[in-house]
Amino acid sequence: MKQIILNLVIGSLSFIGTSCSAEFENGVSDIDSWEPVSYEFTIKHPCLVHTQADFDYVKSKVDQQAQPWFDGWNKLLESDGAKLTWTARPQEEIIRTSSGGNFNTAAFDAAAAYQLALRWKISGDEDYAKASIDILNKWAKTCKGVNVTTGQTDGHRLLAAGFIGYQFANPAEIMRDYPGWKKEDFEYFKEWITDVFYPICYQFLGDHFNSAPEDGWMSWDLPAMLTILSIGVLCDDADKINLALRYFYEGEGMGCIDNSVVAMHEDPAGKVIGKHLAQSQEMGRDQGHSTLNVPLHAYFCQTAYNIGIDLFSYKDNIVLDLCEYTAKYNVNPEEAVDLPYTPYYSGKEGWHNVVAADGRGRARPGWELIYNHYVKVKGVKAPYSQEFAEKMRPEGGGHRGTAEADDLGFGTLMYTRE
């Protein structure tokens, strides 16, 4: 296994108390001008959202038919994407438009490649390894770009690249050690994912397509950051890893954690002690997007954690605080909830004076990862995230019929810890 160790540069960012820098001038960013910063991390493949130790642990639990892992395993087996009957439909161009496009075709194939990879790692059945690789190879050899010929908005290009890039990177990271994946095909895949998805994500974080960063949303910055980080790890590219991490700490856009959080509150119900409910930047927009940021933060932090950087603990667990606020409002949508809220100004929509009820209760995967990391691994209380995780258990994937597949999912199987 290849191992990379990067030493922290003297004078680099202070992790405690870091604020977002004045990266933008006149509404335009230039991350090209950033002075180089290196974080101390170690890559030991596989290490995106899962490590080999994770697979060894989960396999032992499934072999014992231990709960809830075995329920999570059966949930995976029920998924169409985890079956050998899945047929890939690679497209020459990934198209996302306001009326649809073929975006979900890529999303569902990426999800299937991930689920098949999980089945191989846990069962050892090479038929699933071959099926996963078949999807990855077909897309790499067919797809030429995102919204290249359609003339659609840059925003649609960004959302397609951000949400699809990390979903393809994760199964590739799992499959990289399978002897049946030819070296030349794996190298071709790495070139493809870098050429097709990275430039769009980089450009967006760089200048937000010539718009002010405060006019954007968390759910725009976060997938771009996650895809860059995932490609960086997959390709052993330290520059991409450092860029994504630095943006979390000090980017000017809404993906910077200081901008992701609008206000800190105490819990009127007393379940969360102290000012540990973090109102997120999209809570006044709608809950479909607010809940989307939970798995995006979870996967970003988990990927960083697996290379040795603990973003989960950053600023006294502020990512958990954000998830707890989101969970408190959404876990029981039929019930009234005493939720403190601070009005704030959105560059995109103006003042958000009340928490948005639109989409309340959206149940996305991601809660098992948040709950298990904080409660089981760290021993930190997370009552609302725990309630959401228990409500959704066993967790499946992000597929909702013809709707988006923006989540890797299957957290009960992969993230449950004792």
Secondary structure, DSSP 8 states (H G I E B T S, - for coil): --EEEE---TT---SSS------EETTEE-GGGS------EEEESSBSS-BHHHHHHHHHHHHTT-TTHHHHHHHHHH-GGGSTT------SEE-EETTEESHHHHHHHHHHHHHHHHHHHHH--HHHHHHHHHHHHHHHHH--EESSSS---HHHHHHHHHHHHHHHHHHHHHHTT-TTS-HHHHHHHHHHHHHHHHHHHHHHHHHTTTS-GGGS-HHHHHHHHHHHHHHHHHTT-HHHHHHHHHHHHH-SSTTSHHHHEEEEE--TTSSS-SS-EEEETTTTT-HHHHHHHHHHHHHHHHHHHTTT---TTHHHHHHHHHHHHHHHHHSSTTS--------EEETTTEEE-S---TTTT---TTHHHHHIIIIIIS----HHHHHHHHHH-S---S--TTS-------HHHHH---
